[in-house]
Amino acid sequence: MTISSRLLEIKKALPTGVTLVAVSKTKPVEDILEAYQAGQRIFGENKIQEMTDKYAVLPRDIQWHMIGHVQTNKVKYMAPFVSLIHAVDSLRLLQEIDKQAKRNERVIDCLLQLYIADETTKFGLDETELDEILASEALKSLKNIRIVGLMAMATFTKDQTQIKAEFDHLNAIFKRVQLQYNTLENASFKELSIGMSNDYITAIDSGSTMIRIGSTIFGSRNY
């Protein structure tokens, strides 16, 4: 199967209201163009340098999502164009994104990353840290970022029951925060970015609004 046929097959099966981020990390520009020509406009990268290089040569109507762990000193390189930053895990990082967004006269959308997995290698906030950031006065002063939801990665396991429990736990947190955080003037907190190639069907069942799929579309990666 081709990239475009795999992509269209996934999109055809997606429920309304679920956004597909095609994860193009390590993949050449030609592969991204094939997906682009099949109608895909949202692509996810996990390295800022690679994303910046691709942004420079690919069509301008592509929305670039930064899905990897972000170092504060690299934010400035993607601030002129990044559409959504998924893995924000500290107030310090939010402050840097705000600073660079202001410099570029933009408002940058962000997702806060929660730690839900039974693994020590994953990044993310716990529920207490999440609440502390959302309630902080420091956050209220940031005018060039917009927190639009939560993101997480489940434990890397074949056990869909465990994955489902982790996603359901996150969805419960998401719904609670949504009630607290959304107002009539600003109802932007609406994205739940969970689900990758091996667990996106489970994630959709647990309320995902955004799935991040790479190898199922582009084939396995060569690192």
C-alpha positions as CSV (number, residue, x, y, z in Angstrom):
1,M,0.0,0.0,0.0
2,T,1.1,3.6,-0.6
3,I,1.4,6.4,1.9
4,S,-1.7,8.1,0.4
5,S,-3.8,4.9,0.4
6,R,-2.9,4.1,4.1
7,L,-3.6,7.7,5.0
8,L,-7.0,7.8,3.3
9,E,-8.0,4.5,4.9
10,I,-7.3,5.8,8.4
11,K,-9.1,9.1,7.7
12,K,-12.2,7.3,6.3
13,A,-12.6,5.4,9.6
14,L,-12.1,8.4,11.9
15,P,-15.2,9.7,13.8
16,T,-16.2,13.3,13.3
17,G,-14.3,15.6,15.7
18,V,-11.1,13.6,15.7
19,T,-8.1,15.3,14.1
20,L,-5.3,13.3,12.5
21,V,-1.7,14.4,13.1
22,A,0.5,12.6,10.6
23,V,3.8,12.0,12.4
24,S,6.5,12.7,9.8
25,K,9.6,12.6,12.0
26,T,12.6,11.1,10.3
27,K,10.7,10.9,7.0
28,P,11.8,12.7,3.8
29,V,10.1,15.6,2.2
30,E,8.9,13.4,-0.6
31,D,6.8,11.3,1.8
32,I,5.3,14.4,3.4
33,L,4.4,15.7,-0.1
34,E,2.7,12.4,-1.0
35,A,0.5,12.7,2.2
36,Y,0.0,16.4,1.4
37,Q,-1.2,15.6,-2.1
38,A,-3.7,13.2,-0.6
39,G,-5.2,16.0,1.4
40,Q,-3.3,15.9,4.8
41,R,-2.4,19.3,6.2
42,I,-1.3,18.6,9.8
43,F,2.1,17.0,10.4
44,G,3.9,16.3,13.7
45,E,7.7,16.4,14.3
46,N,9.6,15.7,17.5
47,K,12.8,17.6,16.7
48,I,12.7,21.4,16.2
49,Q,15.6,21.5,13.8
50,E,14.1,18.9,11.5
51,M,10.7,20.6,11.6
52,T,12.3,24.0,10.8
53,D,14.2,22.5,7.8
54,K,11.0,20.9,6.5
55,Y,8.9,24.1,7.0
56,A,11.4,26.0,4.8
57,V,10.8,23.8,1.7
58,L,7.2,22.6,2.1
59,P,3.9,24.3,1.3
60,R,2.9,27.1,3.6
61,D,-0.6,25.9,4.4
62,I,0.9,23.0,6.4
63,Q,0.2,23.1,10.1
64,W,3.2,22.0,12.0
65,H,2.7,20.3,15.4
66,M,5.7,19.9,17.8
67,I,5.0,16.6,19.5
68,G,8.4,15.9,21.1
69,H,10.0,17.0,24.4
70,V,10.9,20.7,24.0
71,Q,14.1,22.4,25.3
72,T,13.5,26.0,26.2
73,N,16.6,27.2,24.3
74,K,15.2,25.9,21.0
75,V,11.7,27.5,21.2
76,K,12.8,30.6,19.3
77,Y,13.5,28.5,16.1
78,M,9.9,27.3,15.8
79,A,8.0,30.3,17.3
80,P,7.5,32.0,13.9
81,F,5.5,29.2,12.4
82,V,4.5,26.3,14.8
83,S,0.8,25.7,15.0
84,L,0.5,23.6,18.2
85,I,3.0,22.5,20.8
86,H,1.9,19.2,22.3
87,A,4.3,18.3,25.1
88,V,4.5,21.3,27.4
89,D,5.5,20.1,30.9
90,S,6.5,23.2,32.9
91,L,5.5,26.8,33.6
92,R,9.1,27.8,32.6
93,L,8.5,26.4,29.2
94,L,5.2,28.2,28.9
95,Q,6.9,31.4,29.8
96,E,9.5,30.9,27.1
97,I,6.9,30.0,24.5
98,D,5.0,33.2,25.5
99,K,8.1,35.3,25.2
100,Q,9.0,34.0,21.7
101,A,5.4,34.2,20.5
102,K,5.3,37.8,21.6
103,R,8.5,38.5,19.7
104,N,6.8,37.1,16.6
105,E,3.5,38.8,17.2
106,R,1.7,35.5,17.5
107,V,-0.4,33.6,20.0
108,I,0.8,30.0,20.1
109,D,-1.5,27.1,21.1
110,C,-0.2,24.6,23.7
111,L,-1.2,21.3,25.2
112,L,-0.1,20.4,28.7
113,Q,1.5,16.9,28.9
114,L,0.4,14.7,31.7
115,Y,2.3,11.6,32.9
116,I,-0.1,8.7,32.9
117,A,2.2,5.7,32.0
118,D,3.7,3.0,34.1
119,E,7.2,3.9,32.8
120,T,10.0,6.1,34.0
121,T,11.1,7.3,30.6
122,K,8.1,9.4,29.8
123,F,7.9,13.1,30.5
124,G,4.9,15.0,31.9
125,L,3.1,16.7,34.8
126,D,1.2,14.9,37.6
127,E,-2.3,16.0,38.4
128,T,-1.2,18.3,41.3
129,E,1.4,20.1,39.1
130,L,-1.2,20.5,36.4
131,D,-3.6,22.2,38.8
132,E,-0.8,24.4,40.2
133,I,0.1,25.7,36.8
134,L,-3.5,26.3,35.8
135,A,-4.3,28.2,39.0
136,S,-1.0,30.2,39.0
137,E,-1.0,34.0,38.7
138,A,2.1,33.6,36.5
139,L,0.0,31.8,33.9
140,K,-2.6,34.6,33.8
141,S,0.1,37.1,32.8
142,L,1.0,35.1,29.6
143,K,-1.0,36.7,26.8
144,N,0.8,35.1,23.8
145,I,0.0,31.5,24.6
146,R,-3.3,29.6,24.7
147,I,-3.7,26.3,26.6
148,V,-6.1,24.3,24.4
149,G,-6.0,20.9,26.2
150,L,-4.0,18.0,27.4
151,M,-1.6,15.4,25.8
152,A,-0.3,12.1,27.1
153,M,1.3,8.8,26.1
154,A,0.2,5.5,27.5
155,T,2.5,2.8,28.7
156,F,4.2,1.0,25.7
157,T,2.4,-2.3,26.1
158,K,0.2,-4.7,24.0
159,D,-2.2,-4.8,27.0
160,Q,-5.1,-2.6,25.7
161,T,-6.9,-3.0,29.0
162,Q,-4.1,-1.2,30.8
163,I,-3.9,1.4,28.0
164,K,-7.7,1.9,28.2
165,A,-7.5,2.4,32.0
166,E,-4.7,5.1,31.6
167,F,-6.6,6.9,28.8
168,D,-9.9,6.9,30.8
169,H,-8.1,8.3,33.9
170,L,-6.7,11.1,31.7
171,N,-10.1,11.8,30.2
172,A,-11.6,12.2,33.6
173,I,-8.9,14.8,34.5
174,F,-9.5,16.5,31.1
175,K,-13.2,16.8,31.7
176,R,-12.7,18.1,35.2
177,V,-10.2,20.7,34.0
178,Q,-12.4,21.7,31.1
179,L,-15.3,22.5,33.5
180,Q,-13.0,24.7,35.6
181,Y,-10.9,26.3,32.9
182,N,-13.3,27.1,30.1
183,T,-15.4,30.3,30.4
184,L,-18.0,31.9,28.2
185,E,-15.4,34.3,26.8
186,N,-12.7,31.5,26.3
187,A,-13.9,28.0,25.6
188,S,-10.6,27.0,23.9
189,F,-9.7,24.1,26.3
190,K,-11.1,21.3,24.1
191,E,-8.3,19.1,22.7
192,L,-7.3,15.7,24.2
193,S,-4.2,14.5,22.2
194,I,-3.9,10.7,22.9
195,G,-3.5,7.8,20.7
196,M,-0.7,6.6,18.4
197,S,-0.3,3.8,15.8
198,N,-0.6,1.0,18.3
199,D,-3.4,2.4,20.5
200,Y,-5.4,5.1,18.6
201,I,-8.6,3.1,18.4
202,T,-8.6,2.6,22.2
203,A,-7.8,6.4,22.6
204,I,-10.8,7.4,20.4
205,D,-12.9,5.2,22.6
206,S,-11.6,7.1,25.6
207,G,-12.5,10.5,24.2
208,S,-9.4,11.5,22.1
209,T,-9.9,14.5,19.8
210,M,-6.4,14.3,18.3
211,I,-4.4,11.2,17.3
212,R,-0.7,11.1,16.4
213,I,0.0,8.5,13.7
214,G,3.3,7.9,12.1
215,S,4.4,4.3,11.1
216,T,0.9,3.2,10.1
217,I,0.9,5.9,7.5
218,F,4.6,6.2,6.5
219,G,5.9,2.8,7.3
220,S,8.5,1.9,9.9
221,R,11.3,4.4,10.6
222,N,15.0,4.2,9.9
223,Y,16.8,5.8,12.8
